[in-house]
Amino acid sequence: MLSIPGHCWLCKMPLTLPHWGFCSCCTASLPRPPVCCPCCGLPAGKADCLCGRCLQKAPPWQSMVFVSDYCHPLDKLIQRWKFHNTPALSLGLARLLFLRLQAQKYTTNWQLPDTILSVPLFQRRHWLRGFNQSDLLARPLAHWLKCAWVPAGLRRSIPTVTQHRLSAQLRRHNLNNAFTLEIPVKQRHIAIVDDVVTTGSTAGEIARQLNKAGAASIQIWCLCRTL
């Protein structure tokens, strides 16, 4: 349940549909990212072609969809959601990402994936937090988009240091062999759901595992992309 049932998480005004989490005014006022590369999600000159970074060295996925930069007000909401035991925020945040995906559908040749996978937490961290935030985003998205979601499709096989405490180089080494793929993905179109993408190390490590297993294409879906 919401801490103030039926009210917007941001402006606290009553909602016509309580499960939306955010009113239409607050949703429309969220900061929009600048023009970004459709592949890496970083600022670029055009939104309909790859940036110079991706032309020189493409990431191991094909596209990225996100709601906003990691800034006010979503940054504080995500911190509250993950670190202050507020899973009730999940449905409202998932809806923000769903609206962004719908916008992508109508403005580009965006392809619906066959399977949605959520970035897993190591078992102990999952137990301490009480939930995996990526699962709580992926479940409603799969329902709304009529896609298959496999919650146990990825397993975090070794514990790792929390990523936000590390430099970009250490993030990459921190995740070596950290994930195990538990389902066949050959010739399937996959979407990986995460809350925040910073350097792309986590998404990249998972995408490389999927590419080795023969995935046809890989998308990254997240609430925020640090720009």
C-alpha atoms as an extended CHARMM CRD file, in Angstrom:
* protein
*
       227  EXT
         1         1  MET       CA              0.0000000000        0.0000000000        0.0000000000  PROA      1               0.0000000000
         2         2  LEU       CA              1.0860000000        3.6010000000       -0.5590000000  PROA      2               0.0000000000
         3         3  SER       CA              2.1480000000        5.4960000000        2.5430000000  PROA      3               0.0000000000
         4         4  ILE       CA             -0.7020000000        7.9480000000        1.6680000000  PROA      4               0.0000000000
         5         5  PRO       CA             -3.1910000000        5.6010000000       -0.0790000000  PROA      5               0.0000000000
         6         6  GLY       CA             -4.3180000000        6.8660000000       -3.4620000000  PROA      6               0.0000000000
         7         7  HSD       CA             -2.0270000000        9.8940000000       -3.5350000000  PROA      7               0.0000000000
         8         8  CYS       CA              0.8160000000       10.8420000000       -5.8820000000  PROA      8               0.0000000000
         9         9  TRP       CA              4.2370000000        9.9820000000       -4.5100000000  PROA      9               0.0000000000
        10        10  LEU       CA              5.5540000000       13.4100000000       -5.5360000000  PROA      10              0.0000000000
        11        11  CYS       CA              2.8740000000       16.0750000000       -5.0800000000  PROA      11              0.0000000000
        12        12  LYS       CA              0.6390000000       14.0740000000       -2.6550000000  PROA      12              0.0000000000
        13        13  MET       CA             -2.4910000000       14.9990000000       -4.6090000000  PROA      13              0.0000000000
        14        14  PRO       CA             -5.2630000000       12.3410000000       -4.8410000000  PROA      14              0.0000000000
        15        15  LEU       CA             -5.0730000000        9.9440000000       -7.7780000000  PROA      15              0.0000000000
        16        16  THR       CA             -8.0090000000        8.8760000000       -9.9100000000  PROA      16              0.0000000000
        17        17  LEU       CA             -6.3390000000        5.4680000000      -10.2520000000  PROA      17              0.0000000000
        18        18  PRO       CA             -4.3530000000        4.7950000000       -7.0560000000  PROA      18              0.0000000000
        19        19  HSD       CA             -2.1150000000        2.1260000000       -8.5680000000  PROA      19              0.0000000000
        20        20  TRP       CA             -0.6470000000        4.6630000000      -11.0180000000  PROA      20              0.0000000000
        21        21  GLY       CA              1.5490000000        6.0420000000       -8.2360000000  PROA      21              0.0000000000
        22        22  PHE       CA              2.1390000000        9.4030000000       -9.9700000000  PROA      22              0.0000000000
        23        23  CYS       CA             -0.3590000000       11.9670000000      -11.2200000000  PROA      23              0.0000000000
        24        24  SER       CA             -0.3400000000       13.0370000000      -14.8590000000  PROA      24              0.0000000000
        25        25  CYS       CA              1.1200000000       16.4660000000      -14.0040000000  PROA      25              0.0000000000
        26        26  CYS       CA              4.0940000000       15.0220000000      -12.0990000000  PROA      26              0.0000000000
        27        27  THR       CA              4.6170000000       12.3840000000      -14.7810000000  PROA      27              0.0000000000
        28        28  ALA       CA              4.7010000000       15.0520000000      -17.4960000000  PROA      28              0.0000000000
        29        29  SER       CA              7.0510000000       17.2670000000      -15.4740000000  PROA      29              0.0000000000
        30        30  LEU       CA              9.7600000000       14.6250000000      -14.9920000000  PROA      30              0.0000000000
        31        31  PRO       CA             13.0390000000       15.8390000000      -16.5270000000  PROA      31              0.0000000000
        32        32  ARG       CA             13.4730000000       14.6320000000      -20.0780000000  PROA      32              0.0000000000
        33        33  PRO       CA             16.9340000000       13.4600000000      -21.1120000000  PROA      33              0.0000000000
        34        34  PRO       CA             18.7810000000       15.2060000000      -23.9350000000  PROA      34              0.0000000000
        35        35  VAL       CA             19.0460000000       13.6550000000      -27.3810000000  PROA      35              0.0000000000
        36        36  CYS       CA             20.7220000000       10.3030000000      -26.7600000000  PROA      36              0.0000000000
        37        37  CYS       CA             22.1710000000        7.4400000000      -28.7880000000  PROA      37              0.0000000000
        38        38  PRO       CA             19.5450000000        4.6780000000      -29.1970000000  PROA      38              0.0000000000
        39        39  CYS       CA             22.1720000000        2.0530000000      -28.4020000000  PROA      39              0.0000000000
        40        40  CYS       CA             24.2980000000        3.2200000000      -25.4580000000  PROA      40              0.0000000000
        41        41  GLY       CA             21.8060000000        5.8030000000      -24.1400000000  PROA      41              0.0000000000
        42        42  LEU       CA             24.4350000000        8.5350000000      -23.7580000000  PROA      42              0.0000000000
        43        43  PRO       CA             24.0620000000       12.0970000000      -25.1440000000  PROA      43              0.0000000000
        44        44  ALA       CA             24.5500000000       12.2400000000      -28.9010000000  PROA      44              0.0000000000
        45        45  GLY       CA             23.8850000000       14.4630000000      -31.8960000000  PROA      45              0.0000000000
        46        46  LYS       CA             20.9870000000       12.3810000000      -33.2280000000  PROA      46              0.0000000000
        47        47  ALA       CA             18.5000000000        9.9640000000      -31.6970000000  PROA      47              0.0000000000
        48        48  ASP       CA             17.9680000000        7.8780000000      -34.8360000000  PROA      48              0.0000000000
        49        49  CYS       CA             21.5150000000        6.6730000000      -35.4930000000  PROA      49              0.0000000000
        50        50  LEU       CA             24.4700000000        5.3260000000      -33.5350000000  PROA      50              0.0000000000
        51        51  CYS       CA             26.8400000000        7.7590000000      -31.8470000000  PROA      51              0.0000000000
        52        52  GLY       CA             30.5710000000        7.8440000000      -32.5600000000  PROA      52              0.0000000000
        53        53  ARG       CA             31.3000000000        5.8090000000      -29.4290000000  PROA      53              0.0000000000
        54        54  CYS       CA             29.0610000000        2.9610000000      -30.5790000000  PROA      54              0.0000000000
        55        55  LEU       CA             30.3790000000        3.0970000000      -34.1520000000  PROA      55              0.0000000000
        56        56  GLN       CA             33.9190000000        2.6450000000      -32.8140000000  PROA      56              0.0000000000
        57        57  LYS       CA             33.0600000000        0.0500000000      -30.1800000000  PROA      57              0.0000000000
        58        58  ALA       CA             29.4550000000       -1.0370000000      -29.8730000000  PROA      58              0.0000000000
        59        59  PRO       CA             28.1910000000       -2.3220000000      -26.4970000000  PROA      59              0.0000000000
        60        60  PRO       CA             27.0880000000       -5.9820000000      -26.3680000000  PROA      60              0.0000000000
        61        61  TRP       CA             23.4120000000       -4.9880000000      -26.6540000000  PROA      61              0.0000000000
        62        62  GLN       CA             21.4200000000       -3.3380000000      -29.4630000000  PROA      62              0.0000000000
        63        63  SER       CA             19.2520000000       -0.6970000000      -27.7680000000  PROA      63              0.0000000000
        64        64  MET       CA             18.5190000000        1.0110000000      -24.4640000000  PROA      64              0.0000000000
        65        65  VAL       CA             15.2590000000        2.5450000000      -23.2130000000  PROA      65              0.0000000000
        66        66  PHE       CA             15.1200000000        4.6310000000      -20.0290000000  PROA      66              0.0000000000
        67        67  VAL       CA             12.8740000000        7.2000000000      -18.3770000000  PROA      67              0.0000000000
        68        68  SER       CA             15.2890000000        9.9010000000      -17.2700000000  PROA      68              0.0000000000
        69        69  ASP       CA             18.7640000000       10.8370000000      -16.1280000000  PROA      69              0.0000000000
        70        70  TYR       CA             19.5770000000        9.8170000000      -12.5420000000  PROA      70              0.0000000000
        71        71  CYS       CA             18.5660000000       13.1630000000      -11.0520000000  PROA      71              0.0000000000
        72        72  HSD       CA             15.8320000000       14.8320000000       -8.9950000000  PROA      72              0.0000000000
        73        73  PRO       CA             13.1690000000       13.6340000000       -8.3150000000  PROA      73              0.0000000000
        74        74  LEU       CA             13.7090000000       10.0470000000       -9.4790000000  PROA      74              0.0000000000
        75        75  ASP       CA             17.0840000000        9.6410000000       -7.7610000000  PROA      75              0.0000000000
        76        76  LYS       CA             15.5940000000       10.2110000000       -4.2880000000  PROA      76              0.0000000000
        77        77  LEU       CA             12.5890000000        8.0180000000       -5.0540000000  PROA      77              0.0000000000
        78        78  ILE       CA             14.8210000000        5.1560000000       -6.2160000000  PROA      78              0.0000000000
        79        79  GLN       CA             16.9910000000        5.4570000000       -3.1070000000  PROA      79              0.0000000000
        80        80  ARG       CA             13.8790000000        5.4130000000       -0.9180000000  PROA      80              0.0000000000
        81        81  TRP       CA             12.5310000000        2.4300000000       -2.8550000000  PROA      81              0.0000000000
        82        82  LYS       CA             15.6930000000        0.3280000000       -2.5920000000  PROA      82              0.0000000000
        83        83  PHE       CA             17.2750000000        1.3220000000        0.6980000000  PROA      83              0.0000000000
        84        84  HSD       CA             14.3700000000        2.4110000000        2.8860000000  PROA      84              0.0000000000
        85        85  ASN       CA             12.0420000000       -0.5620000000        2.4930000000  PROA      85              0.0000000000
        86        86  THR       CA              9.4400000000        1.0470000000        0.2390000000  PROA      86              0.0000000000
        87        87  PRO       CA              8.4840000000       -1.6540000000       -2.3030000000  PROA      87              0.0000000000
        88        88  ALA       CA              5.0800000000        0.0300000000       -2.6970000000  PROA      88              0.0000000000
        89        89  LEU       CA              6.8130000000        2.4340000000       -5.1000000000  PROA      89              0.0000000000
        90        90  SER       CA              7.3850000000       -0.4220000000       -7.5490000000  PROA      90              0.0000000000
        91        91  LEU       CA              4.1420000000       -0.2650000000       -9.5260000000  PROA      91              0.0000000000
        92        92  GLY       CA              4.3100000000        3.4930000000      -10.0510000000  PROA      92              0.0000000000
        93        93  LEU       CA              7.9450000000        3.3290000000      -11.1640000000  PROA      93              0.0000000000
        94        94  ALA       CA              7.2000000000        0.3870000000      -13.4640000000  PROA      94              0.0000000000
        95        95  ARG       CA              4.4000000000        2.4120000000      -15.0550000000  PROA      95              0.0000000000
        96        96  LEU       CA              6.8250000000        5.2660000000      -15.8170000000  PROA      96              0.0000000000
        97        97  LEU       CA              9.0380000000        2.8190000000      -17.6950000000  PROA      97              0.0000000000
        98        98  PHE       CA              6.0050000000        1.3100000000      -19.4320000000  PROA      98              0.0000000000
        99        99  LEU       CA              4.9400000000        4.7560000000      -20.6790000000  PROA      99              0.0000000000
       100       100  ARG       CA              8.4540000000        5.3190000000      -22.0310000000  PROA      100             0.0000000000
       101       101  LEU       CA              8.3600000000        1.9670000000      -23.8330000000  PROA      101             0.0000000000
       102       102  GLN       CA              4.9850000000        2.8310000000      -25.3320000000  PROA      102             0.0000000000
       103       103  ALA       CA              6.3650000000        6.1430000000      -26.5790000000  PROA      103             0.0000000000
       104       104  GLN       CA              9.3000000000        4.2580000000      -28.0970000000  PROA      104             0.0000000000
       105       105  LYS       CA              6.8830000000        1.9160000000      -29.8440000000  PROA      105             0.0000000000
       106       106  TYR       CA              5.0930000000        4.7570000000      -31.6100000000  PROA      106             0.0000000000
       107       107  THR       CA              8.1430000000        6.7910000000      -32.5930000000  PROA      107             0.0000000000
       108       108  THR       CA             10.6270000000        4.0950000000      -33.7110000000  PROA      108             0.0000000000
       109       109  ASN       CA             10.6650000000        0.5640000000      -35.0710000000  PROA      109             0.0000000000
       110       110  TRP       CA             11.0200000000       -0.7640000000      -31.5210000000  PROA      110             0.0000000000
       111       111  GLN       CA             10.5320000000       -4.5250000000      -31.2850000000  PROA      111             0.0000000000
       112       112  LEU       CA              8.7220000000       -6.2660000000      -28.4480000000  PROA      112             0.0000000000
       113       113  PRO       CA             11.0480000000       -8.8850000000      -26.9000000000  PROA      113             0.0000000000
       114       114  ASP       CA             10.2770000000      -12.5890000000      -26.5650000000  PROA      114             0.0000000000
       115       115  THR       CA             11.5540000000      -12.7720000000      -22.9960000000  PROA      115             0.0000000000
       116       116  ILE       CA             12.1570000000      -10.3240000000      -20.1530000000  PROA      116             0.0000000000
       117       117  LEU       CA             14.9720000000      -11.0170000000      -17.6800000000  PROA      117             0.0000000000
       118       118  SER       CA             15.5670000000       -9.0050000000      -14.5130000000  PROA      118             0.0000000000
       119       119  VAL       CA             19.0470000000       -8.3330000000      -13.1260000000  PROA      119             0.0000000000
       120       120  PRO       CA             19.3880000000      -10.6570000000      -10.1100000000  PROA      120             0.0000000000
       121       121  LEU       CA             20.7260000000       -9.9050000000       -6.6460000000  PROA      121             0.0000000000
       122       122  PHE       CA             22.9820000000      -12.2960000000       -4.7880000000  PROA      122             0.0000000000
       123       123  GLN       CA             20.9130000000      -14.4750000000       -2.4570000000  PROA      123             0.0000000000
       124       124  ARG       CA             22.0730000000      -12.8310000000        0.7860000000  PROA      124             0.0000000000
       125       125  ARG       CA             21.5410000000       -9.2770000000       -0.4920000000  PROA      125             0.0000000000
       126       126  HSD       CA             18.0960000000      -10.2580000000       -1.7410000000  PROA      126             0.0000000000
       127       127  TRP       CA             17.2690000000      -11.6500000000        1.6950000000  PROA      127             0.0000000000
       128       128  LEU       CA             18.5370000000       -8.5470000000        3.5150000000  PROA      128             0.0000000000
       129       129  ARG       CA             16.6110000000       -6.1430000000        1.2720000000  PROA      129             0.0000000000
       130       130  GLY       CA             13.5010000000       -8.3040000000        1.1970000000  PROA      130             0.0000000000
       131       131  PHE       CA             12.9940000000       -7.9470000000       -2.5550000000  PROA      131             0.0000000000
       132       132  ASN       CA             14.8060000000       -7.5900000000       -5.8510000000  PROA      132             0.0000000000
       133       133  GLN       CA             13.8960000000       -4.1910000000       -7.2860000000  PROA      133             0.0000000000
       134       134  SER       CA             14.4380000000       -5.3700000000      -10.8720000000  PROA      134             0.0000000000
       135       135  ASP       CA             11.9250000000       -8.1920000000      -10.3530000000  PROA      135             0.0000000000
       136       136  LEU       CA              9.3700000000       -5.6870000000       -9.0920000000  PROA      136             0.0000000000
       137       137  LEU       CA              9.7710000000       -3.6900000000      -12.3060000000  PROA      137             0.0000000000
       138       138  ALA       CA              9.8180000000       -6.6820000000      -14.6520000000  PROA      138             0.0000000000
       139       139  ARG       CA              6.6960000000       -8.4110000000      -13.3220000000  PROA      139             0.0000000000
       140       140  PRO       CA              4.1470000000       -5.6660000000      -14.1860000000  PROA      140             0.0000000000
       141       141  LEU       CA              5.9630000000       -4.8120000000      -17.4300000000  PROA      141             0.0000000000
       142       142  ALA       CA              5.6520000000       -8.4170000000      -18.5870000000  PROA      142             0.0000000000
       143       143  HSD       CA              1.9540000000       -8.3840000000      -17.7200000000  PROA      143             0.0000000000
       144       144  TRP       CA              1.2170000000       -5.0870000000      -19.4940000000  PROA      144             0.0000000000
       145       145  LEU       CA              3.2870000000       -5.9580000000      -22.5750000000  PROA      145             0.0000000000
       146       146  LYS       CA              2.1180000000       -9.6020000000      -22.7410000000  PROA      146             0.0000000000
       147       147  CYS       CA              5.7300000000      -10.8430000000      -22.6890000000  PROA      147             0.0000000000
       148       148  ALA       CA              7.2560000000      -13.8490000000      -20.9720000000  PROA      148             0.0000000000
       149       149  TRP       CA              9.1320000000      -12.9900000000      -17.7730000000  PROA      149             0.0000000000
       150       150  VAL       CA             11.4610000000      -15.6250000000      -16.3210000000  PROA      150             0.0000000000
       151       151  PRO       CA             12.3580000000      -14.5150000000      -12.7630000000  PROA      151             0.0000000000
       152       152  ALA       CA             14.8960000000      -17.3220000000      -12.3530000000  PROA      152             0.0000000000
       153       153  GLY       CA             16.3640000000      -16.9350000000      -15.8360000000  PROA      153             0.0000000000
       154       154  LEU       CA             19.5010000000      -15.2920000000      -14.4600000000  PROA      154             0.0000000000
       155       155  ARG       CA             21.3260000000      -16.1700000000      -11.2630000000  PROA      155             0.0000000000
       156       156  ARG       CA             23.9650000000      -14.1430000000       -9.4630000000  PROA      156             0.0000000000
       157       157  SER       CA             26.4530000000      -16.8990000000       -8.8360000000  PROA      157             0.0000000000
       158       158  ILE       CA             29.0210000000      -15.0100000000       -6.7360000000  PROA      158             0.0000000000
       159       159  PRO       CA             28.6800000000      -12.0870000000       -4.2910000000  PROA      159             0.0000000000
       160       160  THR       CA             30.1200000000       -8.7850000000       -5.4960000000  PROA      160             0.0000000000
       161       161  VAL       CA             30.9170000000       -5.4260000000       -3.9610000000  PROA      161             0.0000000000
       162       162  THR       CA             28.0930000000       -2.8940000000       -4.3950000000  PROA      162             0.0000000000
       163       163  GLN       CA             28.6560000000       -1.2710000000       -7.7900000000  PROA      163             0.0000000000
       164       164  HSD       CA             27.9990000000        2.3700000000       -6.8450000000  PROA      164             0.0000000000
       165       165  ARG       CA             31.0580000000        2.3120000000       -4.5700000000  PROA      165             0.0000000000
       166       166  LEU       CA             33.4590000000        1.4300000000       -7.4030000000  PROA      166             0.0000000000
       167       167  SER       CA             35.1650000000        3.2080000000      -10.2950000000  PROA      167             0.0000000000
       168       168  ALA       CA             34.2270000000        2.2980000000      -13.8690000000  PROA      168             0.0000000000
       169       169  GLN       CA             37.2800000000        0.0370000000      -14.2710000000  PROA      169             0.0000000000
       170       170  LEU       CA             36.6640000000       -1.7570000000      -10.9750000000  PROA      170             0.0000000000
       171       171  ARG       CA             32.9770000000       -2.2180000000      -11.8540000000  PROA      171             0.0000000000
       172       172  ARG       CA             33.9430000000       -4.2360000000      -14.9190000000  PROA      172             0.0000000000
       173       173  HSD       CA             36.3250000000       -6.5180000000      -13.0090000000  PROA      173             0.0000000000
       174       174  ASN       CA             33.8950000000       -6.8090000000      -10.0930000000  PROA      174             0.0000000000
       175       175  LEU       CA             31.3420000000       -8.5530000000      -12.3160000000  PROA      175             0.0000000000
       176       176  ASN       CA             33.5500000000      -11.0890000000      -14.0750000000  PROA      176             0.0000000000
       177       177  ASN       CA             31.6830000000      -14.4240000000      -14.0740000000  PROA      177             0.0000000000
       178       178  ALA       CA             29.1420000000      -13.0100000000      -11.6080000000  PROA      178             0.0000000000
       179       179  PHE       CA             26.0550000000      -14.1920000000      -13.5430000000  PROA      179             0.0000000000
       180       180  THR       CA             24.8320000000      -17.5830000000      -14.6960000000  PROA      180             0.0000000000
       181       181  LEU       CA             22.2170000000      -17.9880000000      -17.4220000000  PROA      181             0.0000000000
       182       182  GLU       CA             19.6320000000      -20.6140000000      -16.4310000000  PROA      182             0.0000000000
       183       183  ILE       CA             17.4330000000      -20.7540000000      -19.5590000000  PROA      183             0.0000000000
       184       184  PRO       CA             17.9570000000      -21.3020000000      -23.3080000000  PROA      184             0.0000000000
       185       185  VAL       CA             17.8930000000      -18.0240000000      -25.2470000000  PROA      185             0.0000000000
       186       186  LYS       CA             19.0880000000      -19.0810000000      -28.6990000000  PROA      186             0.0000000000
       187       187  GLN       CA             17.4480000000      -16.9640000000      -31.4200000000  PROA      187             0.0000000000
       188       188  ARG       CA             15.2920000000      -15.1820000000      -28.8490000000  PROA      188             0.0000000000
       189       189  HSD       CA             14.8890000000      -11.4230000000      -28.4340000000  PROA      189             0.0000000000
       190       190  ILE       CA             15.7000000000      -10.5030000000      -24.8350000000  PROA      190             0.0000000000
       191       191  ALA       CA             15.0610000000       -7.4290000000      -22.6690000000  PROA      191             0.0000000000
       192       192  ILE       CA             17.1500000000       -6.9620000000      -19.5090000000  PROA      192             0.0000000000
       193       193  VAL       CA             15.4120000000       -4.9080000000      -16.8020000000  PROA      193             0.0000000000
       194       194  ASP       CA             17.4130000000       -2.9300000000      -14.2140000000  PROA      194             0.0000000000
       195       195  ASP       CA             16.7090000000        0.1010000000      -12.0450000000  PROA      195             0.0000000000
       196       196  VAL       CA             19.7290000000        2.2950000000      -12.8950000000  PROA      196             0.0000000000
       197       197  VAL       CA             22.4480000000        1.9800000000      -15.5400000000  PROA      197             0.0000000000
       198       198  THR       CA             25.5980000000        3.9370000000      -14.7280000000  PROA      198             0.0000000000
       199       199  THR       CA             28.6170000000        2.6230000000      -16.6410000000  PROA      199             0.0000000000
       200       200  GLY       CA             26.7190000000       -0.2940000000      -18.2000000000  PROA      200             0.0000000000
       201       201  SER       CA             29.0250000000       -2.8710000000      -16.5910000000  PROA      201             0.0000000000
       202       202  THR       CA             26.2180000000       -5.0110000000      -15.1600000000  PROA      202             0.0000000000
       203       203  ALA       CA             24.1290000000       -4.8980000000      -18.3320000000  PROA      203             0.0000000000
       204       204  GLY       CA             27.2450000000       -5.5500000000      -20.4070000000  PROA      204             0.0000000000
       205       205  GLU       CA             28.2830000000       -8.6410000000      -18.4510000000  PROA      205             0.0000000000
       206       206  ILE       CA             24.7850000000      -10.1180000000      -18.7440000000  PROA      206             0.0000000000
       207       207  ALA       CA             24.5430000000       -9.2010000000      -22.4360000000  PROA      207             0.0000000000
       208       208  ARG       CA             27.8280000000      -10.9680000000      -23.1470000000  PROA      208             0.0000000000
       209       209  GLN       CA             26.4700000000      -14.1300000000      -21.5120000000  PROA      209             0.0000000000
       210       210  LEU       CA             23.3240000000      -13.8700000000      -23.6470000000  PROA      210             0.0000000000
       211       211  ASN       CA             25.3330000000      -13.3160000000      -26.8220000000  PROA      211             0.0000000000
       212       212  LYS       CA             27.4350000000      -16.4070000000      -26.0970000000  PROA      212             0.0000000000
       213       213  ALA       CA             24.2020000000      -18.3730000000      -25.7150000000  PROA      213             0.0000000000
       214       214  GLY       CA             22.9710000000      -17.1920000000      -29.1190000000  PROA      214             0.0000000000
       215       215  ALA       CA             20.3980000000      -14.4970000000      -28.2840000000  PROA      215             0.0000000000
       216       216  ALA       CA             19.0280000000      -12.8210000000      -31.4260000000  PROA      216             0.0000000000
       217       217  SER       CA             18.9300000000       -9.3140000000      -29.9070000000  PROA      217             0.0000000000
       218       218  ILE       CA             19.2530000000       -7.6310000000      -26.5150000000  PROA      218             0.0000000000
       219       219  GLN       CA             17.5600000000       -4.5160000000      -25.1700000000  PROA      219             0.0000000000
       220       220  ILE       CA             18.2740000000       -2.7520000000      -21.8690000000  PROA      220             0.0000000000
       221       221  TRP       CA             15.3160000000       -1.2450000000      -20.0220000000  PROA      221             0.0000000000
       222       222  CYS       CA             15.9090000000        0.8930000000      -16.9390000000  PROA      222             0.0000000000
       223       223  LEU       CA             14.3750000000        3.7220000000      -14.9610000000  PROA      223             0.0000000000
       224       224  CYS       CA             17.4630000000        5.9300000000      -15.1030000000  PROA      224             0.0000000000
       225       225  ARG       CA             20.5980000000        6.1860000000      -17.2030000000  PROA      225             0.0000000000
       226       226  THR       CA             23.3760000000        8.2040000000      -15.5720000000  PROA      226             0.0000000000
       227       227  LEU       CA             24.3690000000       10.7770000000      -18.2130000000  PROA      227             0.0000000000
